[in-house]
Amino acid sequence: MINFHWKFDFIESPPFQTPFLSQLFEYESVSLSCEVHGGSTGWRVVRNSASGNLSRCGDGWGRFNGTNCIISSTKTADSGVYWCQSESGEQSNTVNITVTDVPVILESPICPVTEGHSVNLNCRYHKTPSDLTADFYKDGSFIRTEITGEMNIPAVSQSDQGLYSCRHPELGRSPGRWMTVTGQSPGSLIVRPNRSQFFEYESVSLSCEVQGGSTGRRVERNPTSGKLTECGDGWGRFDGTNCIISSTKSTDSGVYWCGSGKHKNTVNITVTDGHVILESPALPVTEGFNVTLKCRNKTNPSDLTADFYKNGTFIRTETTGEMTIPAVSQSDEGLYSCRHSELGRSPESWMTVTGENMN
């Protein structure tokens, strides 16, 4: 998954980072990058400017430093639609950025916001007036006046989707900005530590997360016993963010997912009372990344040598007990296990490999 991130620096204050703001004044600095799982992919930022000129960063605008596209001093001509693009023509989601020479802009989310989240709209001024009072509008209709210049929408819903703007009594009105509201996402299930096999009496933490933080949803599971329950209902402890299983048992084996997620993004966790487990990623791994599989023994024998298997077929023997798969591809997806000559074989775990698809 390729994500389009960007940040900007105010000219007269310390920089701060945000993936959300879509309106900028002239002469501000903005940095854009294409990232996958926290790292740069080497894809380039491309834009279609308001004048209709399609070009990529470094081709007459911006400076590409190998990771980020930096526009050090924005101009109105930098307004347009931006996205990430590969050499083969694959594209990410688009971002619409407006650079204005007017004295008022509206700070509003650049990305779709999820139902139930709180959203702040901020009327920002090129030169801060003594009176911050601002009127807020949606689809051209007056909503209300805020003396702080900020308006909060608690728990947004689909009805809050629309074209927003703000107006200062002396400095004028901001350009309009469309806010998109999407259905509530259950988030992705994150397992810490990131593995799918555990010995009995170990600790594991699970949480439902979206980019930027926790969704607050509870983790649900269908254990091997077949009783579907949520965290805190006879197993685990939910602290408002994480589901913590402080001492795993074999009965904790099963399929886990985020509540109300319709069983999407499931993770299969195995807890064993045996002597050997395979440490492999619980979450899907992305093509091109290196993956290390580790044969872990409860008793830490002097001889760590282990045999590794995929789909029941022997791969190779590693004297360190660890096997690295460099630059994984779809062909590496499968059911893995390991075996120690004296302590026996681990349970099997499925490793999923995903492509670097843009979205």
N, C-alpha and C positions, 0 to 999 in steps of 0.2 A: 504494500500500500504506500503510495507516494502522497505526502502531505505538503501543502503549500503554506509556509510560515513567513511572517514578515514582522519587522519591528521598525520603530522610528524614534528619532531623537528630537526633542525640543531644542531649539537653537540656544535658549538661555537657561536651560536647566539640565540636570543629569539625565542621561538616557534611561528609558525604561522600555521593557519589551511587552508587546501585545500582539495577539493574532486577530484582533477584533476590529480596529478602527479603520474606516473606509474613506474618510474625508481628511484632507491635509491642507494646511496653508502653504503658500509658496515659501521657498527657502528653508524648508525642513529637510531632514535627512531620513531616508527610508532604506531598510535592508530586507531583501526577499531571498528565500532559499527553498529548494526542493529537498525534502528529507524523507527517509524511510527508516522506521524504528529508531529514531534518534540520531541517525547519521546521514551525511550528505550523499546523494546518489550520483552526483555529477551531471544530472539533467540540467538544462538551461532554462532560465526564466524567459518567457516570450510575452510580448504584448501587442495588442491592437489599439493604437492610440486613438484619441477622439478625432484626429485628422484622417484616420483610416490607414495609417502606415503600419504594416505588420513587420515586426523585426524582433530580434532577440537581444538580450542584455549584452552590452559592449559594442553593438552595431549602431553607433550614433547616439546612444543614450546609456547611462549607467556604466558601472565598472564591475566586471566579473573577476573575483579573486580565487576562483577554483571551487568555492563553496557558496558564497553569497553574491547576490547582485546588489550593488550599493549605488543608490542615487543620492549624492551628497547634498544637492540643493534642488529641491523640487520646483518645477514650473507648471503652469496650467497646461502646457503641452504634454505633460506626463500623465494627464488624466487618460483613463482607458481601461481596457479589460486585460488582466494579466493571468498567465497560467504557466505550468511546467510542461516542457516538451522534450521528448527523447530524440535521438538522432533518427530513429525509425518512424517518428511521427506520432507516438503515443502521447496522450495529453491528460493532464490532471483536471480537477475542478477549477473553475475560473473565479477570479476575484475582481470586482469592479472598484477602482480607486479614483477618487475625484480630488484634484488639486485646484484650489480656488484662490482668487485674489480679493475675494470679499472679506469683510472683517469678522464674519460669524460662520462657524461650522457646527455641525451636529456630530458628536461622538456617539456612534451607534454600532451594534455588532456587524462585523463584515461577514461572518459565517452564520449559517442558519442556527437559531437558538432552539433548544428543546423545550417542549411543553413542561410546565412545572418549575422551570428555572426562573430566577429573579434577574431582571435586566435593568441597567441604569442607562438613561439617555442624558448626555451632558452637552449643554450649549457652551461651546468654547469660543473665546474671543482672541483675535490677533493681538490686541492691546487690552489687557484686563481693565474693565471699567470699575468704578467704585460701587456701582449698583449692578449686581449680577442677575437681577430679576429677568426671567425669560418666560415667554408664552410657548406652549408646545402644541403641535398640530399633528393630526393623523388624517391622511387622505384629504387635506385641505381644510378640515374642520377643527376648530379650537377644542383642545382637551382641558387644559388648566394652566394656571400660572404658578411658577415655582420661584421663590425669592432667592434660592441658592443657585439657580440655573441648572439644577439637576432634577430629573424626574425618574422615579422608580416604578417599574411595573412588576409587582410581585406575582410569582407563579403564572407566567405567560401561557396563553392558550391560542388556539388557531384564530380566534376572533381578534387577537392583537396584531396579527400580520397586516402590514400595510406600509404606506409611504409616510414617513415622519419628517418633520422639520421643526425648527425653533426660531423665535424672533425676539430680539432685544429692542426695547422701546426707542433707543437712540441709534444703535448700530445696524439695525435692519435684520433681515431674515437669512437663514442658512439655506444652502441647496437642500433639496429633498433627498431622503435616503430610504430605500425599501428594506424592511425587516422581514425576513422569512422565519416562520415558526414551523418546526417539524414535530412529528409524533414522538412521544417519550421513548427513548432508547433504553433497553435494559442494561446496556453496556457490555463490556467484555469481561469474562471471568479471569482474574489474575491470581495465580498460585505462587506463594512464597514459602519456601524456596521453589524455583521454577523446575519442578520435576513431577513425574506422574506416579512414581513408586516410593513407598515409605516402609520402614520397619515399624513394628509396633512400638508404642511409647515415645514416638517422635512428635514434634509440634509442627503444625502447618497453619498458615494464615491464608484466607481466601477473601477476595473483595471484587465488587462489580465497579469497573472504572470506565470512564470515557476520557478523551483527551482533556487534560487539565484537572482531573480529580475524580473523586468517588461519586457514584450516582446515589449512594445511600440505600440501594436496594439490598434485600437479603439474598443470601445464597440458598438455593434449594438443591436437593439431591434425591436420587433414586438409588438406594443402596442395593447390594446383592440380595437383601431380604425382600426387596420389592415394595417397601413402605415409603411413599413419597412425602417428605417433610421439609420444612425450612429451618435454617440455622437458629438454634435456641430452643427448638421444639424436640427436646430429648437428646440433642447432640449439639456440640459446639457452643460458643458464646459470642453473641453479636454485640459489638461495642458502638454501634452506630455507623461504623465504616467498614470494619473487618469482621469476618467470621473466623474465630480462633478455635482450633481443635488442639488442646494443650497436650493430650496424650493419645495418640492414634491407636485404634484397635483394628483387627481384621474386619470387624463388622462395619468399619468406616469405608470400606471399599465400595465403589459405585460410580455413578455418573452425576456430575455436579454442573450447575448452570446458574445464571442470574435470574432472580424471581421475575415472573411475568414475561420471561424472555421466549416463551413458546419453545423451550428446549433448544434455542440456538446457541452457538458458541459453547457447546458442552465440552467438559473435560473429564476424562476417565481416570480415576485415581485408584491405585491398588495398594492396600496395606497388607503386608505379609508377616507371618511369624517364622519365615524361613531364614536362611543365613546369608542370602545373596539378593541384591536388588540391582536393577539397571537405572542409573541416573541419566534420564533423557528428557528433553524439553516437554513440559506439559502443554505448552502453547505451540501453535503452528510456527514453523521457521520459514524465513524468506529465501527464495532462490538466490544463490551467490554468496550466502553467508557460510562461515565455517561452523560446524557443529561437533561437539565432543561428547561421546558416550562413555560413561564410566561404570565399570563393574565394581560395586561397593559391597564390602563384606562386613558383617556385623562384628566379627572378631579380629579384624585387621591381621591376617596371616603374614608371615615373613615373605612368602611367595605370592606376589600380586598377579601373576600370569592369568590371563583370562581369554577364553575363546568367544568371539562375537558371531551372532547369527542374524540373518534377515529372512523373514518369511520361512523360518525353519532350516534355511540353508547356511552352512558354515561360510563365514567371510574370511576371517583371519585371526591369528593369535597375537596378542599384545602383552609383552612382559610387564608393562607398567599398569595394566588393568584399564587403560584408557585408549579409546579409538577415536581419531578425528576424521571427520568427513569434510574435506575442503570444498568450498563453493558448491553447496548442495544444489541438486536439481530435482525436478519432478520424479526422475527415475530412482531417487533415494528414498522416496516415500515408501513406508512399509512397516511391518511388525518386527521389532528388534528384541533380542534377549542376549544374555551373556552366561558363561559357565566357568566356574572355578573347578579345577581338577579334583579338589578334596571336598569343598563345601557345597558343590552342586550348582544348579542352574537357577537363574532369576525368573520371575514372571515375565511375560511378554508385554511390550508397550508399543502402541502405534505412533509413528512419527509422521506428522502432516507437513508437507512442503507447499508453500503458496508462491505464486508468481508475483513479480513486481508490478502488479496491475495498478493503473492510475484510477483515481475516483474523484 
